[in-house]
Amino acid sequence: MKKIKVGIVGCGAISQLNVPGYLENSNCEIISLCDTQHTRAESRSQQWGISPNIYTNFDEFISDKEMDAIEILTPTFLHSEQIVKSLNQNKHVSCQKPLCTTLDEAEKIKTTLNESKSKFRITENYLYYPPIIKAKQLIDSGAIGEPNMIRIRHLRGKSSNSYRLEDDTNVWRRDSNKNPGGGLYDGGWHHYATAVHLAGEISKISAFVSKNEDFIDETPSSTIFEVKNKKCLVSIDYASSPEMYLRSKYYSVDEFFEIIGSEGTIWITRCTGEMLDLPPLMIFNGDKSTHYQIDSDWISGFKGAAHAFIESINNDSPIDMNIDFSTHVLKIALGVYESSNTLKTVTIS
Amino acid sequence: MKKIKVGIVGCGAISQLNVPGYLENSNCEIISLCDTQHTRAESRSQQWGISPNIYTNFDEFISDKEMDAIEILTPTFLHSEQIVKSLNQNKHVSCQKPLCTTLDEAEKIKTTLNESKSKFRITENYLYYPPIIKAKQLIDSGAIGEPNMIRIRHLRGKSSNSYRLEDDTNVWRRDSNKNPGGGLYDGGWHHYATAVHLAGEISKISAFVSKNEDFIDETPSSTIFEVKNKKCLVSIDYASSPEMYLRSKYYSVDEFFEIIGSEGTIWITRCTGEMLDLPPLMIFNGDKSTHYQIDSDWISGFKGAAHAFIESINNDSPIDMNIDFSTHVLKIALGVYESSNTLKTVTIS
């Protein structure tokens, strides 16, 4: 089997999570890195023990004929242009969520894709997080019957170990000309995607979004989604404990998932961090409860996503978070703000 | 100390929870029961080992000069008339939630109260449930800092042991001329009252309420409340597991409370039933978690409410769930349906 030759654009904090899955996959090879700061790319290549070509100019980077596939890890407002250019160069594209910033951009990507034979997907590590994979398997096998309520809780804490973002990250994230929202746009994407993955498409949205001075922390916020053609709701809560130390190897946030079905309930008790002293996966069926001690390292989701991308290229098979799925998630992300701003329930087309 | 002479009106299923607190309180004595069915009242008096006067006519019952106080356990649509008549007979009144069916009725009760020297409160057992009392103490002592998110989850299951309701209960509860709503009106009252008790008054409401054929089970439903003048939201989820056996000595429902503050999170893991194999109260402060093995028998809340009522009469002291608090909760209960019906956020005056 031919090794897939991968290029990475964007060598910021998140690359430490996205890249290891490619590094350890024997079916691919990272042949190039691109970053506006040459030293940053160089320092990553040392950290990862590889000797890729290093670019600071995206157009030069993407015109490398050897490159089969690209992982985009740049600021959201650059995504649509970089995705379109990559597809036009016949590269397979994986792009770290969020998809882009507007529905027009999403439409442009879709039009380009229709002319292309390349694979495209949004990198959504949550869908490959082992407790979420296991929960999905349990749901699909009927372990809790028909789900009627999914609740996701996101919590921001503080941590001494957590990843430090690039100095310029908070600049573009807080710039409303470049980013449609704060935490509920950027981090929220994970929860919307996971909700759609577990329950199906969303038809209605109601949300209260708090605006805070830093324009990224939007806690407390809360959303309710109605799942299309099913008697099922999704509620997502965003809270914060700024004075609470939160165990985490990565970012100092944590999540909790509760999926209630006609016959039982599944809990996923952690994700990014490790707040709770509970097994990562628990299932309650009334008089019986089962606990699963499975891999719950957050990076495993990123690794799974990288492997799935390479596999879908090698097997020419479909992959999660394609353009239609991602466009739907984008509509949810925008609808959350619209509902909060208009004080009305928003219907998703 | 003079024993408070108590009369009970309504001897249905719920009286088995409300009355034991009066039976075991040496500062009061149940001197009369009233029920439209004489045999039902008689059978309760045998069950409780007492020999009260038994009435089938409310007007005769309430005109008993000996009676100091009354506990109203009748259908909601009878409350306002019975409360007003009781106050006019100078009785202290405790009335099982909900307060009544309309804001006009609440206004009438308030007008009567203003002319009266009697005590009045809505019986809200949740406020006296030991894990909720402990959680409130922990919050007030600053154990989790300033709360910014409260989440309450209500779950309907099935149970072989659970209380059987009176045959006619589901008739009036399903009659929209007599009852303003289903599960989110009747059972929801507990959660709204608890939310206000823990967080403060509510200013805005957004809700999705499901209508089902039986007009009582309104799962799945979900609500978001904004707390007045605080950066704090309350989200309440109503789900069901109709095929799940739920351990419970009482009704086959259970609740879960999560209160997130700036420094930590409190969990109350059970209430009516006993779904989870977890300590009733848990507090997470990041690197430290503490579990409290305290009384979590649901009837303890009813007993606490009964004791508080007798104590407030004896000490002439204020009591929880007075007319203003209860009217606020009524506005929430009505606002939840209004928001769901109009697809708009409702502002509470």
HADDOCK unambig.tbl for C-alpha pairs under 7 A between the chains (distance, minus, plus):
assign (segid A and resid 148 and name CA) (segid B and resid 220 and name CA) 6.10 0.50 0.50
assign (segid A and resid 148 and name CA) (segid B and resid 239 and name CA) 6.51 0.50 0.50
assign (segid A and resid 149 and name CA) (segid B and resid 220 and name CA) 6.48 0.50 0.50
assign (segid A and resid 149 and name CA) (segid B and resid 239 and name CA) 5.93 0.50 0.50
assign (segid A and resid 206 and name CA) (segid B and resid 206 and name CA) 6.97 0.50 0.50
assign (segid A and resid 220 and name CA) (segid B and resid 148 and name CA) 6.11 0.50 0.50
assign (segid A and resid 220 and name CA) (segid B and resid 149 and name CA) 6.49 0.50 0.50
assign (segid A and resid 220 and name CA) (segid B and resid 231 and name CA) 6.87 0.50 0.50
assign (segid A and resid 220 and name CA) (segid B and resid 232 and name CA) 6.31 0.50 0.50
assign (segid A and resid 220 and name CA) (segid B and resid 233 and name CA) 6.42 0.50 0.50
assign (segid A and resid 222 and name CA) (segid B and resid 224 and name CA) 6.83 0.50 0.50
assign (segid A and resid 224 and name CA) (segid B and resid 222 and name CA) 6.83 0.50 0.50
assign (segid A and resid 231 and name CA) (segid B and resid 220 and name CA) 6.87 0.50 0.50
assign (segid A and resid 232 and name CA) (segid B and resid 220 and name CA) 6.30 0.50 0.50
assign (segid A and resid 233 and name CA) (segid B and resid 220 and name CA) 6.40 0.50 0.50
assign (segid A and resid 239 and name CA) (segid B and resid 148 and name CA) 6.50 0.50 0.50
assign (segid A and resid 239 and name CA) (segid B and resid 149 and name CA) 5.92 0.50 0.50
assign (segid A and resid 239 and name CA) (segid B and resid 260 and name CA) 6.88 0.50 0.50
assign (segid A and resid 240 and name CA) (segid B and resid 262 and name CA) 6.21 0.50 0.50
assign (segid A and resid 241 and name CA) (segid B and resid 261 and name CA) 5.77 0.50 0.50
assign (segid A and resid 241 and name CA) (segid B and resid 262 and name CA) 3.80 0.50 0.50
assign (segid A and resid 241 and name CA) (segid B and resid 263 and name CA) 5.14 0.50 0.50
assign (segid A and resid 241 and name CA) (segid B and resid 264 and name CA) 6.13 0.50 0.50
assign (segid A and resid 242 and name CA) (segid B and resid 262 and name CA) 5.46 0.50 0.50
assign (segid A and resid 242 and name CA) (segid B and resid 263 and name CA) 6.76 0.50 0.50
assign (segid A and resid 243 and name CA) (segid B and resid 262 and name CA) 5.58 0.50 0.50
assign (segid A and resid 243 and name CA) (segid B and resid 263 and name CA) 4.80 0.50 0.50
assign (segid A and resid 244 and name CA) (segid B and resid 262 and name CA) 6.78 0.50 0.50
assign (segid A and resid 244 and name CA) (segid B and resid 263 and name CA) 4.61 0.50 0.50
assign (segid A and resid 244 and name CA) (segid B and resid 264 and name CA) 5.99 0.50 0.50
assign (segid A and resid 244 and name CA) (segid B and resid 285 and name CA) 6.25 0.50 0.50
assign (segid A and resid 244 and name CA) (segid B and resid 286 and name CA) 5.65 0.50 0.50
assign (segid A and resid 245 and name CA) (segid B and resid 286 and name CA) 4.95 0.50 0.50
assign (segid A and resid 245 and name CA) (segid B and resid 287 and name CA) 6.58 0.50 0.50
assign (segid A and resid 246 and name CA) (segid B and resid 286 and name CA) 4.87 0.50 0.50
assign (segid A and resid 246 and name CA) (segid B and resid 287 and name CA) 6.82 0.50 0.50
assign (segid A and resid 247 and name CA) (segid B and resid 286 and name CA) 6.71 0.50 0.50
assign (segid A and resid 247 and name CA) (segid B and resid 287 and name CA) 6.76 0.50 0.50
assign (segid A and resid 260 and name CA) (segid B and resid 239 and name CA) 6.88 0.50 0.50
assign (segid A and resid 261 and name CA) (segid B and resid 241 and name CA) 5.76 0.50 0.50
assign (segid A and resid 262 and name CA) (segid B and resid 240 and name CA) 6.20 0.50 0.50
assign (segid A and resid 262 and name CA) (segid B and resid 241 and name CA) 3.78 0.50 0.50
assign (segid A and resid 262 and name CA) (segid B and resid 242 and name CA) 5.46 0.50 0.50
assign (segid A and resid 262 and name CA) (segid B and resid 243 and name CA) 5.60 0.50 0.50
assign (segid A and resid 262 and name CA) (segid B and resid 244 and name CA) 6.77 0.50 0.50
assign (segid A and resid 263 and name CA) (segid B and resid 241 and name CA) 5.12 0.50 0.50
assign (segid A and resid 263 and name CA) (segid B and resid 242 and name CA) 6.76 0.50 0.50
assign (segid A and resid 263 and name CA) (segid B and resid 243 and name CA) 4.80 0.50 0.50
assign (segid A and resid 263 and name CA) (segid B and resid 244 and name CA) 4.58 0.50 0.50
assign (segid A and resid 264 and name CA) (segid B and resid 241 and name CA) 6.12 0.50 0.50
assign (segid A and resid 264 and name CA) (segid B and resid 244 and name CA) 5.97 0.50 0.50
assign (segid A and resid 275 and name CA) (segid B and resid 286 and name CA) 6.08 0.50 0.50
assign (segid A and resid 285 and name CA) (segid B and resid 244 and name CA) 6.25 0.50 0.50
assign (segid A and resid 286 and name CA) (segid B and resid 244 and name CA) 5.66 0.50 0.50
assign (segid A and resid 286 and name CA) (segid B and resid 245 and name CA) 4.95 0.50 0.50
assign (segid A and resid 286 and name CA) (segid B and resid 246 and name CA) 4.89 0.50 0.50
assign (segid A and resid 286 and name CA) (segid B and resid 247 and name CA) 6.70 0.50 0.50
assign (segid A and resid 286 and name CA) (segid B and resid 275 and name CA) 6.09 0.50 0.50
assign (segid A and resid 287 and name CA) (segid B and resid 245 and name CA) 6.57 0.50 0.50
assign (segid A and resid 287 and name CA) (segid B and resid 246 and name CA) 6.83 0.50 0.50
assign (segid A and resid 287 and name CA) (segid B and resid 247 and name CA) 6.75 0.50 0.50
assign (segid A and resid 343 and name CA) (segid B and resid 344 and name CA) 5.92 0.50 0.50
assign (segid A and resid 343 and name CA) (segid B and resid 345 and name CA) 5.09 0.50 0.50
assign (segid A and resid 344 and name CA) (segid B and resid 343 and name CA) 5.92 0.50 0.50
assign (segid A and resid 344 and name CA) (segid B and resid 344 and name CA) 4.36 0.50 0.50
assign (segid A and resid 344 and name CA) (segid B and resid 345 and name CA) 5.95 0.50 0.50
assign (segid A and resid 345 and name CA) (segid B and resid 343 and name CA) 5.09 0.50 0.50
assign (segid A and resid 345 and name CA) (segid B and resid 344 and name CA) 5.97 0.50 0.50
